[in-house]
């Protein structure tokens, strides 16, 4: 909690100020450095909001006490869930011939790494989503509603065959400790979602943990993301060339408002 508090304190102030600005048209009360951050994220022109809409939003929030309304809360929950999710994807990878990348860009099956602590320390698991991107999504697409962020805590499992991806999907579906709340498949040949992502394909699952530990920590309502990726696509994002490809996608995504 202390780590998250120090890391995203400024981002939370920016987010809260921008949300107030987007809903009520007020001037954000933040410092000059925070103002520069907001200008980079988008225009600060006031948005006309009818009083009836504001009252509806306030009434909705009043009757939904469990709804997360702070970016800090989202990141605090994501931090608590991070270890649980990492352990879970490792167990799924072991059962379905999945693996992860090392920091050098080498693919390592978890069945090889599970008994090798030194090898495990070299694996590059996903980190929490950067706060700048989270704030951008909240402002541009979610109308200030931070509860709609579903991929702050995320992991990916890489597979060498489509059959293994299918096996992992079945394994996740049968796992009583998680509840899948949304599934998006860019592997479907009849879907045109992959066109939006430059031909990139994967399967993205959003899920909640249904365990006693998650309930005790108060994070059983937090939605995280697991991506199942074929190694041919995952390899394209490794190394310097992979980072360059991702940067080009970021520019494309920004231009299209994805």
C-alpha positions as CSV (number, residue, x, y, z in Angstrom):
1,X,0.0,0.0,0.0
2,X,2.8,2.4,0.9
3,X,4.5,1.7,-2.5
4,X,1.3,2.4,-4.4
5,X,0.6,5.5,-2.3
6,X,3.9,7.0,-3.1
7,X,4.0,5.9,-6.7
8,X,0.6,7.1,-7.9
9,X,-0.2,9.9,-5.4
10,X,0.3,12.5,-8.2
11,X,-1.6,10.5,-10.7
12,X,-4.5,10.1,-8.4
13,X,-4.6,13.8,-7.8
14,X,-4.6,14.4,-11.6
15,X,-7.3,11.8,-12.1
16,X,-9.6,13.1,-9.4
17,X,-9.2,16.7,-10.7
18,X,-9.8,15.7,-14.3
19,X,-12.9,13.7,-13.3
20,X,-14.3,16.7,-11.5
21,X,-13.5,18.9,-14.5
22,X,-15.1,16.5,-17.0
23,X,-18.3,16.1,-14.9
24,X,-18.8,19.5,-13.4
25,X,-16.8,21.7,-15.8
26,X,-14.7,23.1,-12.9
27,X,-11.1,24.2,-13.1
28,X,-8.8,21.4,-11.8
29,X,-7.1,22.5,-8.5
30,X,-3.7,20.9,-9.0
31,X,-0.1,22.1,-9.3
32,X,1.6,23.3,-12.4
33,X,3.4,20.0,-12.9
34,X,0.2,18.1,-12.6
35,X,-1.4,20.6,-15.1
36,X,1.3,19.8,-17.6
37,X,0.6,16.1,-17.2
38,X,-3.1,16.7,-17.9
39,X,-2.4,18.8,-20.9
40,X,-0.4,15.8,-22.3
41,X,-3.4,13.6,-21.8
42,X,-5.9,15.7,-23.6
43,X,-7.8,19.0,-23.8
44,X,-9.0,20.7,-20.7
45,X,-11.8,22.6,-22.3
46,X,-15.0,22.5,-20.2
47,X,-17.6,20.0,-21.2
48,X,-21.2,21.2,-20.9
49,X,-23.1,19.0,-18.5
50,X,-26.8,19.4,-17.7
51,X,-27.7,19.6,-14.0
52,X,-30.1,16.7,-14.4
53,X,-27.2,14.5,-15.6
54,X,-25.1,15.5,-12.7
55,X,-27.9,14.7,-10.3
56,X,-28.4,11.3,-11.9
57,X,-24.7,10.5,-11.6
58,X,-24.6,11.6,-7.9
59,X,-27.7,9.6,-7.2
60,X,-26.2,6.5,-8.9
61,X,-23.0,6.8,-6.9
62,X,-25.0,7.3,-3.6
63,X,-26.8,4.0,-4.1
64,X,-23.7,2.1,-5.2
65,X,-21.5,2.1,-2.1
66,X,-19.3,-0.8,-3.3
67,X,-18.4,1.0,-6.6
68,X,-14.7,2.0,-6.8
69,X,-14.4,5.7,-7.3
70,X,-10.7,6.3,-6.8
71,X,-7.8,5.4,-9.0
72,X,-5.7,4.9,-5.8
73,X,-8.2,2.2,-4.7
74,X,-8.0,0.4,-8.0
75,X,-4.2,0.3,-7.8
76,X,-4.3,-0.8,-4.2
77,X,-6.6,-3.7,-5.1
78,X,-4.5,-4.6,-8.2
79,X,-1.3,-4.7,-6.0
80,X,-3.0,-7.1,-3.6
81,X,-4.1,-9.3,-6.5
82,X,-0.8,-9.3,-8.4
83,X,0.8,-12.2,-6.5
84,X,-2.4,-14.3,-6.6
85,X,-2.7,-13.8,-10.4
86,X,0.9,-14.6,-11.0
87,X,0.6,-17.9,-9.0
88,X,-2.6,-18.8,-10.8
89,X,-1.2,-18.3,-14.4
90,X,1.8,-20.4,-13.4
91,X,-0.5,-23.2,-12.3
92,X,-2.4,-23.0,-15.6
93,X,0.8,-22.9,-17.6
94,X,2.0,-26.0,-15.9
95,X,-1.2,-27.9,-16.9
96,X,-1.3,-26.7,-20.5
97,X,2.3,-26.5,-21.7
98,X,2.4,-22.7,-21.4
99,X,5.3,-20.5,-20.6
100,X,6.7,-17.1,-20.2
101,X,9.6,-15.0,-21.5
102,X,12.9,-14.3,-19.7
103,X,14.3,-10.8,-19.5
104,X,16.6,-11.8,-22.4
105,X,13.6,-12.6,-24.6
106,X,13.9,-16.4,-24.4
107,X,10.7,-18.4,-24.2
108,X,10.7,-20.8,-21.1
109,X,8.0,-23.4,-20.4
110,X,6.8,-23.2,-16.8
111,X,7.2,-27.0,-16.5
112,X,11.0,-26.4,-17.0
113,X,11.2,-23.3,-14.7
114,X,9.0,-24.5,-11.8
115,X,11.8,-26.3,-10.0
116,X,14.6,-23.8,-11.0
117,X,14.5,-20.8,-8.7
118,X,17.4,-19.1,-10.5
119,X,15.5,-19.5,-13.8
120,X,12.3,-18.2,-12.3
121,X,14.1,-15.0,-11.2
122,X,15.0,-14.3,-14.8
123,X,11.4,-14.5,-16.0
124,X,9.7,-11.2,-17.0
125,X,6.2,-11.3,-15.7
126,X,3.8,-8.5,-16.5
127,X,3.7,-5.5,-14.3
128,X,0.7,-3.3,-13.3
129,X,-0.5,-1.0,-16.1
130,X,1.3,2.4,-16.1
131,X,-0.8,5.0,-14.4
132,X,-0.5,7.4,-17.4
133,X,-2.2,5.0,-19.7
134,X,-4.9,4.2,-17.0
135,X,-5.7,7.9,-16.6
136,X,-5.8,8.3,-20.4
137,X,-8.4,5.4,-20.7
138,X,-10.5,6.8,-17.9
139,X,-10.6,10.3,-19.5
140,X,-11.0,9.3,-23.1
141,X,-13.3,6.3,-23.0
142,X,-14.8,5.8,-19.5
143,X,-16.1,9.3,-18.7
144,X,-14.2,9.4,-15.5
145,X,-15.4,6.0,-14.2
146,X,-12.3,4.3,-12.8
147,X,-14.3,1.2,-12.0
148,X,-14.3,0.3,-15.7
149,X,-10.6,-0.3,-15.7
150,X,-10.3,-4.1,-16.1
151,X,-6.6,-4.6,-16.9
152,X,-4.6,-2.8,-14.3
153,X,-3.4,-6.2,-13.0
154,X,-2.6,-8.4,-15.9
155,X,-0.6,-11.4,-17.0
156,X,0.0,-13.3,-20.2
157,X,0.7,-17.0,-21.0
158,X,2.5,-17.9,-24.2
159,X,1.8,-21.2,-26.1
160,X,3.5,-23.0,-28.9
161,X,0.2,-24.3,-30.4
162,X,-3.4,-23.3,-30.8
163,X,-4.4,-26.6,-29.2
164,X,-2.6,-25.6,-26.0
165,X,-4.5,-22.3,-26.0
166,X,-7.7,-24.2,-26.3
167,X,-6.7,-26.5,-23.5
168,X,-5.9,-23.6,-21.3
169,X,-9.3,-22.0,-22.0
170,X,-11.0,-25.2,-20.9
171,X,-8.7,-25.4,-17.8
172,X,-9.6,-21.8,-16.7
173,X,-13.3,-22.4,-17.3
174,X,-13.2,-25.4,-15.0
175,X,-11.2,-23.6,-12.3
176,X,-13.6,-22.9,-9.4
177,X,-11.3,-20.3,-7.9
178,X,-11.9,-17.8,-10.7
179,X,-15.0,-16.3,-12.4
180,X,-14.6,-15.3,-16.1
181,X,-16.6,-12.1,-16.6
182,X,-15.6,-11.3,-20.2
183,X,-13.8,-13.1,-23.0
184,X,-12.4,-11.5,-26.2
185,X,-11.0,-13.7,-28.9
186,X,-8.9,-12.1,-31.7
187,X,-8.1,-15.6,-32.8
188,X,-11.5,-16.1,-34.4
189,X,-11.1,-16.0,-38.2
190,X,-14.7,-14.6,-38.5
191,X,-13.8,-11.7,-36.2
192,X,-12.4,-8.4,-37.5
193,X,-11.0,-7.3,-34.1
194,X,-7.5,-8.2,-35.2
195,X,-7.7,-5.6,-38.0
196,X,-7.9,-2.9,-35.4
197,X,-4.7,-4.2,-33.8
198,X,-2.6,-4.5,-37.0
199,X,-3.2,-8.2,-37.4
200,X,-2.1,-9.1,-33.9
201,X,-4.1,-12.0,-32.4
202,X,-4.7,-13.3,-28.9
203,X,-7.4,-14.3,-26.4
204,X,-8.1,-11.9,-23.6
205,X,-10.0,-13.0,-20.5
206,X,-11.2,-10.7,-17.7
207,X,-11.8,-12.5,-14.4
208,X,-12.3,-12.2,-10.7
209,X,-10.9,-14.4,-7.9
210,X,-13.4,-16.4,-5.9
211,X,-11.1,-17.5,-3.1
212,X,-11.2,-17.1,0.7
213,X,-7.8,-15.3,0.5
214,X,-9.1,-12.8,-2.0
215,X,-12.2,-12.2,0.1
216,X,-10.2,-11.6,3.2
217,X,-8.1,-9.1,1.4
218,X,-11.2,-7.3,0.0
219,X,-10.1,-7.8,-3.6
220,X,-12.5,-10.5,-4.7
221,X,-14.4,-7.9,-6.7
222,X,-11.4,-6.6,-8.6
223,X,-11.3,-7.6,-12.3
224,X,-8.0,-8.5,-13.8
225,X,-6.9,-9.7,-17.3
226,X,-5.2,-12.8,-18.6
227,X,-4.0,-12.9,-22.2
228,X,-3.3,-16.2,-24.0
229,X,-0.9,-15.6,-26.8
230,X,0.6,-17.9,-29.6
231,X,4.4,-17.8,-29.6
232,X,4.5,-16.5,-33.2
233,X,2.7,-13.3,-32.2
234,X,4.4,-13.0,-28.9
235,X,7.9,-13.2,-30.5
236,X,7.0,-10.2,-32.6
237,X,7.0,-8.0,-29.5
238,X,10.3,-9.2,-28.1
239,X,13.6,-7.3,-28.2
240,X,14.3,-3.9,-29.8
241,X,12.3,-4.7,-32.9
242,X,9.4,-5.7,-30.7
243,X,9.5,-2.5,-28.7
244,X,9.7,-0.5,-32.0
245,X,6.6,-2.3,-33.2
246,X,4.8,-1.6,-30.0
247,X,5.7,2.1,-30.1
248,X,4.3,2.3,-33.7
249,X,1.1,0.6,-32.4
250,X,0.9,3.2,-29.6
251,X,1.1,6.0,-32.1
252,X,-1.6,4.3,-34.2
253,X,-3.8,3.7,-31.2
254,X,-3.5,7.3,-30.1
255,X,-4.4,8.6,-33.6
256,X,-7.5,6.4,-33.8
257,X,-8.5,6.9,-30.2
258,X,-8.4,3.2,-29.3
